[in-house]
């Protein structure tokens, strides 16, 4: 799979979905489909939870995305799309929820592929979304802070 082409929305992922198709997922699909987040927010290491084997395998792969304006803008758009999903769903603020892992990935991917500023902005928005009675454990909050 060519991550740059996928992130530019000109080629599909390994399941035939374009980035635009994923942006059209319903909240139910976002919550229950588990193989897209690693593609929309790639990292330079394999996923520990989904084993489709697609990740950025070289520094060159990272640099190509970092130097492409369309890919950059789409990563930012994807982060806003995911924030919109989180605004409508408070389950991620429970003691454990798989969306907490997704948040970790998004922060790391933005830092790796876009900028520290975008990663920090996403992190601060997440903190601002937390309800006073959230049950997110301290380790997760600390991990986000250092991601």
Order of alpha helices (4+ residues) and beta strands (2+ residues): alpha-alpha-alpha-alpha-alpha-alpha-alpha-alpha-alpha
